[in-house]
């Protein structure tokens, strides 16, 4: 199991914005963000658009335009960036409310594997939610 490449890029770009703008309030251009994160500009633009659509960043058009964080770096968690690109964090498809298990149908609670995965998943999301982009910790 691994995150998509776009997720890795999104994490890097949020970190660049948090690290290179005072309190995340100043704008940076897509080329500068991509260069700082070692991401080609076309790919950076694609991921920036995804982050904007999910409300993690704002964009401004014009000479002084660019991208900036939509919240303070300390309010943006690693979990929120991952979910912006990947969707809900689930280590198994059985954790989805819409999944029909071949063993239990939608009665997931009776499955020992579902309960094990659910506990692991909850701990994973908790840990990812503890990591923010405040300071230089990423």
N, C-alpha and C positions, 0 to 999 in steps of 0.2 A: 504494500500500500504506500502510495506517495501522493503528494499534492501535484497539481498540474503546474507546468512551467509558468503560466500566467500568474498563478498564486505566488510563486517565489518572486516574480517580478513585482507584483503588487506590494508585497512586504518590503522589498528593497526601495521602491519608489516612495512609499509612505515614510520610511525611515529617512530617506534623503530630504523630503520636505520637512520632516520634524527636526532634523539635524542642521539644516542649512537656512532655515528661516526663523526669525525670532518669534517664539511662541506659535509658529506655524501660520502667522498672519500675512507674511509677504508672499508674493507670487513668484514662481519660477517657471521658465519656459519648458516645454516638453523636451526640447533638445538637451537643455542643461540637466534636466532630471534623468533622462535616458543615459547621458554621458556619465553622470555621477554614479548611476546604478549599473553601468556596463550593459545597457540594453539598447538595441538598435531603435532609432527614432520611430519607424513605422509601428513596431511592436509596442513601444512605450505609449504611443498615441492610442492604440487599441486598449491597453490596460488602463490608461488614465480615463478613457471614456467609460469603462466598466466601473471604475471607482467613483466617478462622478455620478453615474446612474444610480449607484447604491448610496449616495449621499455622504461618502467619506471625504470627498474633496469638492471644491468649487473651482470653476474656471471663469476667467474674465478675458474678453476679446479686446484687442487694441495694443497700442504701443507699450503700455505698462501692464499688459495682460499676462496671463499664465495660469498656473494652477497653485492652489493653496489648500491647506487642510480645512475641513469643514468644522472641526472641533479642535480643542487643545490636544496636543500630543498625549497627555496623560489620560485623556478620555477615549482614546482609540486603542483598542486591544488587538492583540494578535488574532484572537478568535474572530473579531469583527471583520478584519481584513480577509482572513481565510474564507469566511462565510460569504463575503461580498463576491468572491470569485467562484467558489466551489458550491455554494448553497449550504444548507444545514450540515453541520459536521456529524457524520454517522459512520462508524467503523464497520457496520454491517447493514445490509439492505433490510434485515428484519426489524431494524429500529424505526423504519418508516411506518407511519400510521396507515398508509395505503398498501403495504406489502401483505400479500396472502401467502403465508407459509405453507409448504407442502405437508408439514406435520401437524400444525395447529390452526391453520386458517388465519383469522385475524385475532385469535385469542392468544396473543404473544406471551401474556403473563404466566402461562402454565409451562413455558419452555425454559429449561435450565440454561440453555445457550443464550436465549434472548436476555434473560435476567443477568447473566454474566457480562454479556456485551454492553448492556445498558449501564451497568455500574462502571465498567471501564470507560465507556464513552463519556459519562458524566464527569469522571475524574479528569479525563483529557480536556474536555471543554472548560472545566474549572481552571486547570493549569494554564491553558491558552488565554483565558480571560484575565489572568493575573498579570500577564505581560503587556505593558503599554509601550508607547513610543516616546515617553518622556525621558529626557536625559539622553545619554549616549549608550544605553544598555543593549541596543540591537546593532 
